[in-house]
Amino acid sequence: MRFSLILSLIIAVLAVIFALQNATPVTVHLGPWTFNGSLALVLMITLAIGVLIGFLASITGRIKTRKKTATAPSPTSDTFPSSTSGEL
């Protein structure tokens, strides 16, 4: 938990530095829409959209894996030797 907190703080500091150094205003044209914002904001939104698309694309694989593990037969005492018998 402590490691993830420190890592999160480092990433947040780096994001603030990135935003401060890339405050140049840019215009993004997407079909009939036009958006104005800082370069850092546009890049961070693009990154967030990419992460979301990647997460949504991986959901099908996760669901298939979860179904396979849920329907797999559980190990019984016949397949594994018991540890109380004293034999290895």
C-alpha positions in Angstrom: 0.0 0.0 0.0 2.8 2.4 0.9 4.6 1.7 -2.4 1.5 2.4 -4.5 0.9 5.7 -2.6 4.5 6.8 -3.3 4.2 5.8 -6.9 0.9 7.7 -7.2 2.4 10.8 -5.8 5.4 10.6 -8.2 3.1 10.2 -11.1 0.9 13.1 -10.0 4.0 15.4 -9.6 5.2 14.3 -13.1 1.7 15.1 -14.5 1.8 18.6 -13.0 5.2 19.3 -14.3 4.1 18.0 -17.7 1.0 20.2 -17.7 3.0 23.3 -16.7 5.6 22.8 -19.4 3.0 22.1 -22.1 0.5 24.9 -21.6 0.5 26.0 -25.3 -3.0 26.4 -26.6 -4.0 24.1 -29.4 -7.1 23.6 -31.5 -8.3 20.1 -32.3 -10.6 19.5 -35.2 -12.7 16.3 -35.0 -15.3 16.2 -37.8 -17.7 19.1 -37.4 -16.5 19.9 -33.8 -13.6 22.1 -32.8 -12.0 22.0 -29.4 -9.6 24.5 -27.9 -7.4 23.7 -24.9 -3.9 23.3 -23.6 -1.6 20.8 -25.2 -1.2 19.0 -21.9 -5.0 18.7 -21.5 -5.5 17.4 -25.0 -2.7 14.8 -24.5 -4.0 13.6 -21.1 -7.5 13.3 -22.5 -6.2 11.3 -25.4 -4.3 9.0 -23.0 -7.4 8.5 -20.9 -9.5 7.6 -23.9 -6.8 5.1 -25.1 -6.6 3.5 -21.6 -10.4 3.2 -21.6 -10.5 1.6 -25.1 -7.8 -0.8 -24.0 -9.7 -1.8 -20.9 -12.9 -2.3 -22.8 -11.1 -4.4 -25.4 -9.6 -6.6 -22.7 -12.9 -7.3 -20.9 -13.9 -10.1 -23.3 -10.7 -12.0 -22.6 -11.2 -11.5 -18.8 -14.8 -12.7 -19.0 -13.7 -15.9 -20.9 -10.9 -16.6 -18.5 -13.3 -16.1 -15.5 -15.9 -18.5 -17.0 -13.2 -21.1 -17.7 -12.0 -21.0 -14.1 -15.5 -21.0 -12.7 -16.5 -24.1 -14.7 -13.2 -26.0 -14.1 -13.5 -29.0 -11.9 -12.2 -28.5 -8.4 -9.3 -30.7 -7.3 -10.3 -33.7 -5.2 -8.4 -35.8 -2.7 -8.0 -38.5 -5.4 -5.9 -36.3 -7.6 -3.6 -34.9 -4.9 -2.0 -37.0 -2.1 -2.9 -35.9 1.3 -0.2 -34.2 3.4 -1.2 -36.0 6.6 -0.2 -39.4 5.3 3.5 -38.8 5.9 4.5 -39.8 2.4 6.0 -37.4 -0.1 
